[in-house]
Each structure stands twice: as structure tokens, then as C-alpha cells.
Amino acid sequence: QVQLVESGGGLVQAGGSLRLSCADSGRTLSGYFIGWFRQVPEQEREFVAGINWSGSSTNYADSVKGRFTISRDNAQNTVYLQMNSLKLEDTAVYYCAAARSYARFVSSYDYWGQGTQVTVSS
């Protein structure tokens, strides 16, 4: 069973950077499409970025294009989300999730991590 664990969240000033990690403590992530989502209270969870199993294809929400980069290291069984030029509106709980194929919708994902808080301050 896939067991995802996010790390790397924290408090950062606007314009700063953070790198989130998503590791699988259960079995290999190889073969899964991995997505990063974020959620703020009273709002729906939204797609941020996704990467296919080989790392050859990535997808981003328009709001983060040019600022966030998703990558994966299958040898380390880890997916990363490098977040640069952070804005106040990036504040959210960030989740990674695994799906059998490319997906941008929450309902398409089979496994979820517990989330990590990212807070961007002015």
C-alpha cells in the first residue's frame, strides 16, 4: 500500500522559497502519477502540479506556472515541489497524492498524504 508523507512546509516571507518533499513509506512511487494539491479553510482542494512516473511530463496550475517546479527521484522514492517567489496567496496546507494516470481532479487520486502547512507572511 502507498503511504505518502509530506515534509518541508513552514513559515516563509513573501518572495522566499520552500521545497516540499513527498515520500512513500510503504512501497515505491514508481508507476504512479503524483500530484500536489493545496487547500485553505472553507475552500476546495485545488490542483497545483503533477508529474508522470518517469518525470518526463509535468503539469501546473496557471497560478503557479513559472514559480513552482515539480520533480521526482524514483531512486529515492520521493517527489519534490520547489516553490519560489512565494506569495501570500500560496498559504495553504499542501498535500501530495498518487494516481494511476494523469489527473487534476481530487476524485481521481487513490492515495493521499497528511498534508504540510505552508504559510507565507508579508
C-alpha positions as CSV (number, residue, x, y, z in Angstrom):
1,Q,0.0,0.0,0.0
2,V,1.2,3.5,-0.8
3,Q,1.7,5.6,2.2
4,L,2.6,9.2,1.4
5,V,4.4,11.5,3.8
6,E,4.9,15.2,3.1
7,S,7.6,17.4,4.6
8,G,9.2,20.7,4.1
9,G,6.4,23.1,5.0
10,G,6.9,26.1,7.2
11,L,6.8,29.8,7.5
12,V,8.4,32.0,4.9
13,Q,8.4,35.6,3.9
14,A,6.8,36.7,0.6
15,G,9.3,36.3,-2.2
16,G,11.0,33.4,-0.5
17,S,11.3,29.8,-1.3
18,L,10.5,26.4,0.1
19,R,10.9,22.9,-1.1
20,L,8.3,20.3,-0.2
21,S,9.0,16.6,-0.3
22,C,6.6,13.7,-0.7
23,A,8.0,10.3,0.2
24,D,6.4,6.9,0.2
25,S,7.0,4.9,3.4
26,G,5.0,1.9,2.1
27,R,6.1,0.9,-1.4
28,T,7.6,2.5,-4.5
29,L,6.1,5.5,-6.1
30,S,7.3,4.3,-9.5
31,G,4.4,3.9,-11.9
32,Y,2.2,6.4,-10.2
33,F,1.3,9.9,-11.4
34,I,2.0,12.2,-8.4
35,G,0.1,15.4,-7.8
36,W,0.5,18.2,-5.4
37,F,-2.7,19.9,-4.2
38,R,-3.4,22.7,-1.7
39,Q,-6.3,23.7,0.4
40,V,-7.3,26.7,2.6
41,P,-10.1,26.6,5.1
42,E,-13.6,26.6,3.6
43,Q,-12.3,26.2,0.1
44,E,-12.0,23.2,-2.2
45,R,-8.7,21.4,-2.5
46,E,-7.0,22.6,-5.7
47,F,-4.5,21.1,-8.1
48,V,-1.1,22.7,-8.0
49,A,1.2,20.5,-10.0
50,G,1.6,16.9,-11.3
51,I,4.3,14.7,-12.7
52,N,4.2,11.4,-14.5
53,W,6.0,8.3,-13.3
54,S,9.1,8.9,-15.4
55,G,9.3,12.6,-14.8
56,S,9.1,13.4,-18.5
57,S,5.8,15.2,-18.3
58,T,4.7,17.9,-15.8
59,N,1.6,20.0,-15.4
60,Y,0.9,23.1,-13.4
61,A,-1.9,25.3,-12.3
62,D,-1.8,28.7,-14.0
63,S,-1.4,30.3,-10.6
64,V,2.0,28.7,-10.0
65,K,3.5,28.4,-13.5
66,G,7.0,29.9,-13.7
67,R,7.3,29.9,-9.9
68,F,6.9,26.2,-8.8
69,T,8.7,23.2,-10.2
70,I,7.7,19.6,-9.6
71,S,10.3,16.8,-9.9
72,R,10.8,13.3,-8.8
73,D,13.7,11.0,-7.9
74,N,12.4,7.4,-8.2
75,A,15.6,6.0,-6.8
76,Q,14.9,8.0,-3.6
77,N,11.2,7.3,-3.9
78,T,10.5,11.0,-3.5
79,V,8.7,13.7,-5.3
80,Y,9.6,17.4,-4.8
81,L,7.8,20.7,-5.2
82,Q,10.2,23.6,-5.4
83,M,8.3,26.8,-4.6
84,N,9.9,30.1,-5.5
85,S,8.7,33.7,-5.4
86,L,6.1,32.7,-2.9
87,K,3.1,35.0,-2.5
88,L,0.7,35.5,0.4
89,E,-2.0,33.6,-1.6
90,D,0.2,30.5,-1.6
91,T,-0.6,30.0,2.1
92,A,-2.3,26.6,2.4
93,V,-2.0,23.1,3.5
94,Y,-0.2,21.2,0.7
95,Y,-0.9,17.6,0.0
96,C,0.7,15.1,-2.3
97,A,-1.3,12.3,-3.8
98,A,-0.9,9.3,-6.1
99,A,-3.0,8.3,-9.1
100,R,-2.8,5.6,-11.7
101,S,-2.6,8.1,-14.5
102,Y,-2.6,11.8,-15.3
103,A,-5.2,13.6,-13.2
104,R,-6.1,17.0,-12.0
105,F,-9.2,16.1,-10.0
106,V,-9.2,15.1,-6.4
107,S,-11.5,12.2,-7.0
108,S,-9.0,10.6,-9.4
109,Y,-6.4,10.1,-6.8
110,D,-6.1,6.9,-4.8
111,Y,-3.7,7.8,-2.0
112,W,-3.1,11.0,0.0
113,G,-0.6,12.3,2.4
114,Q,-1.5,14.0,5.7
115,G,-0.5,17.5,4.4
116,T,2.1,20.0,5.4
117,Q,1.3,23.7,6.2
118,V,2.9,26.4,4.2
119,T,2.5,30.0,5.5
120,V,3.7,33.0,3.6
121,S,4.0,36.2,5.5
122,S,4.3,39.8,4.4
